[in-house]
Amino acid sequence: MTVTPHGDEARPGDGLVRAGGIVFIAGAVATLVTMAPLFLDIKPFPPSAWAVCMLMGVGFLISAAGVLRSAAAQRRAARASQA
């Protein structure tokens, strides 16, 4: 017998996936902004602006951690239901 949570219940890892998505989007926007001087005739941004672009990778890692946490919780639930 499997137990599925209701649609409105937060599962383990959901918060991490949402936070990772927000951080990833912030990094994507920063990447678009820092790439704009290559296509527009404006002064390039300082190197510190390029560091903000790394938020894309950080957001991906946060989301991946949330997915792994959710998978681990589902495995524990499945083992508990079998016992």
Backbone bond lengths (Angstrom), bond angles and torsions (degrees), N, CA, C in turn:
res aa  C-N    CA-C-N  psi(-1)  N-CA   C-N-CA  omega(-1)  CA-C   N-CA-C  phi
1 M - - - 1.434 - - 1.528 108.56 -
2 T 1.320 116.22 125.63 1.454 119.63 179.34 1.521 109.57 -102.49
3 V 1.302 114.12 144.43 1.457 120.29 178.78 1.515 107.56 -108.21
4 T 1.310 116.29 117.59 1.460 119.76 177.64 1.520 108.55 -106.93
5 P 1.354 116.51 133.72 1.455 118.88 179.78 1.526 111.24 -71.46
6 H 1.301 115.31 156.10 1.458 120.41 176.68 1.519 108.55 -67.75
7 G 1.310 116.97 159.19 1.454 121.76 -177.39 1.517 114.24 -62.33
8 D 1.344 117.16 -26.75 1.456 119.28 -177.32 1.525 113.26 -92.82
9 E 1.315 118.06 -3.04 1.464 121.22 179.74 1.522 109.94 -84.51
10 A 1.321 116.01 135.38 1.458 120.83 176.19 1.524 109.19 -78.83
11 R 1.302 115.94 131.32 1.456 121.20 178.23 1.519 109.60 -100.43
12 P 1.317 118.00 161.25 1.463 119.81 177.96 1.532 110.17 -59.34
13 G 1.295 115.94 133.08 1.450 120.48 178.26 1.511 115.08 94.81
14 D 1.336 117.83 -15.11 1.462 120.58 -178.87 1.526 111.82 -61.66
15 G 1.313 116.51 -42.15 1.460 120.73 -179.96 1.517 112.03 -63.61
16 L 1.331 115.61 -39.46 1.466 119.43 178.64 1.529 111.49 -65.95
17 V 1.308 116.74 -38.94 1.464 120.09 179.52 1.525 110.06 -66.25
18 R 1.315 117.24 -42.86 1.472 120.25 178.60 1.525 111.00 -64.22
19 A 1.341 116.48 -46.55 1.466 120.66 -179.89 1.527 110.36 -62.42
20 G 1.313 116.62 -41.55 1.459 120.38 178.27 1.513 112.24 -62.82
21 G 1.323 116.53 -37.83 1.458 120.17 177.45 1.517 112.29 -64.70
22 I 1.328 116.09 -40.28 1.460 120.20 178.74 1.525 110.89 -66.36
23 V 1.323 116.35 -43.51 1.467 120.38 179.27 1.528 109.98 -65.21
24 F 1.327 117.12 -40.07 1.462 120.95 178.42 1.531 110.81 -62.07
25 I 1.321 117.15 -44.58 1.466 120.56 179.58 1.527 110.69 -63.53
26 A 1.335 117.06 -39.69 1.467 119.80 177.23 1.530 110.38 -61.51
27 G 1.321 116.99 -41.22 1.455 120.69 177.19 1.519 112.77 -66.77
28 A 1.320 116.60 -36.62 1.464 120.40 178.56 1.524 111.02 -66.27
29 V 1.326 116.51 -41.78 1.468 120.16 177.50 1.527 109.70 -64.50
30 A 1.326 117.19 -42.43 1.463 120.49 178.02 1.526 110.81 -61.99
31 T 1.310 117.53 -37.32 1.462 120.79 177.87 1.522 110.89 -64.67
32 L 1.318 116.69 -43.96 1.464 119.73 177.93 1.524 111.36 -61.92
33 V 1.330 116.45 -40.97 1.461 120.29 -179.32 1.524 110.89 -67.25
34 T 1.313 117.91 -41.79 1.461 120.06 -178.41 1.525 112.08 -73.91
35 M 1.308 118.04 -22.84 1.466 120.31 177.22 1.528 111.82 -83.45
36 A 1.329 117.67 -16.07 1.466 121.71 -177.47 1.530 113.44 -56.08
37 P 1.338 120.63 -40.11 1.472 119.02 179.47 1.529 114.10 -61.48
38 L 1.322 117.58 -20.81 1.463 119.40 177.67 1.520 111.43 -70.35
39 F 1.318 116.40 -28.46 1.458 120.75 -176.73 1.523 112.97 -105.17
40 L 1.310 116.88 -23.37 1.454 122.13 179.51 1.528 108.80 -107.53
41 D 1.282 117.03 158.95 1.461 120.52 -178.80 1.528 110.00 -90.72
42 I 1.352 115.44 67.85 1.459 120.71 178.25 1.522 109.38 -129.34
43 K 1.325 115.21 165.18 1.460 121.35 -178.41 1.536 109.87 -68.79
44 P 1.326 118.19 136.80 1.479 120.34 178.99 1.527 111.77 -63.88
45 F 1.324 114.90 152.70 1.457 120.79 178.84 1.520 109.90 -77.66
46 P 1.339 117.61 158.04 1.473 120.13 178.99 1.534 110.89 -67.74
47 P 1.316 116.28 161.35 1.478 119.73 -179.10 1.531 113.89 -57.80
48 S 1.324 117.42 -27.63 1.471 118.34 179.41 1.527 111.41 -64.68
49 A 1.311 117.73 -26.77 1.468 120.38 177.53 1.530 110.62 -67.82
50 W 1.316 116.36 -31.76 1.468 119.17 178.80 1.525 111.07 -68.92
51 A 1.334 116.73 -27.96 1.471 119.77 178.43 1.523 111.25 -65.02
52 V 1.339 117.41 -30.95 1.463 120.96 179.49 1.531 110.03 -65.45
53 C 1.323 116.89 -27.03 1.464 120.54 179.18 1.528 111.66 -63.49
54 M 1.317 116.91 -22.13 1.463 120.49 179.98 1.526 111.91 -68.33
55 L 1.332 116.71 -9.43 1.464 119.24 177.42 1.519 111.63 -63.11
56 M 1.324 117.42 -23.51 1.470 118.84 177.14 1.521 110.05 -61.14
57 G 1.304 116.57 -47.74 1.467 120.36 179.30 1.515 112.31 -66.23
58 V 1.324 116.25 -40.00 1.461 120.26 179.00 1.532 110.06 -63.53
59 G 1.322 116.48 -43.04 1.465 120.26 177.98 1.514 112.03 -62.32
60 F 1.329 116.32 -39.58 1.460 119.93 177.49 1.522 110.72 -62.81
61 L 1.335 117.08 -42.64 1.468 119.97 179.75 1.523 111.81 -66.03
62 I 1.333 117.29 -38.77 1.465 120.47 178.04 1.532 109.76 -63.35
63 S 1.325 116.81 -44.21 1.475 120.28 178.92 1.522 111.23 -64.52
64 A 1.318 116.66 -40.30 1.466 120.02 178.54 1.523 110.70 -62.82
65 A 1.332 117.19 -38.98 1.463 120.29 177.17 1.527 110.40 -63.49
66 G 1.325 117.33 -38.09 1.465 120.44 177.07 1.511 112.66 -65.23
67 V 1.329 116.58 -40.27 1.465 120.51 178.33 1.530 110.08 -65.08
68 L 1.333 116.96 -42.69 1.463 119.93 178.71 1.526 111.52 -65.00
69 R 1.330 116.74 -37.99 1.465 119.99 178.21 1.523 110.42 -65.65
70 S 1.322 116.79 -40.69 1.462 120.90 178.55 1.525 110.74 -64.70
71 A 1.319 116.93 -42.09 1.465 120.74 179.42 1.528 111.02 -64.21
72 A 1.331 116.31 -40.30 1.464 119.65 178.85 1.524 110.68 -64.81
73 A 1.317 117.60 -39.55 1.467 120.73 179.01 1.529 110.61 -66.33
74 Q 1.327 116.80 -37.96 1.464 119.28 178.08 1.524 111.20 -67.30
75 R 1.336 116.57 -37.74 1.464 119.16 177.22 1.519 111.31 -64.40
76 R 1.350 116.01 -42.67 1.468 119.02 177.90 1.525 111.25 -62.33
77 A 1.325 117.09 -40.75 1.470 120.71 179.16 1.523 110.73 -64.72
78 A 1.327 116.46 -39.50 1.461 119.91 -179.43 1.537 110.41 -66.94
79 R 1.338 116.55 -40.66 1.468 119.25 178.37 1.520 111.65 -66.31
80 A 1.336 115.47 -37.76 1.471 119.43 -179.57 1.519 110.90 -68.07
81 S 1.342 117.30 -34.22 1.467 119.45 -179.53 1.523 111.68 -74.55
82 Q 1.332 117.19 -24.18 1.464 120.26 179.22 1.514 111.83 -80.63
83 A 1.328 116.73 -26.57 1.459 119.62 -176.30 1.506 113.21 -79.28
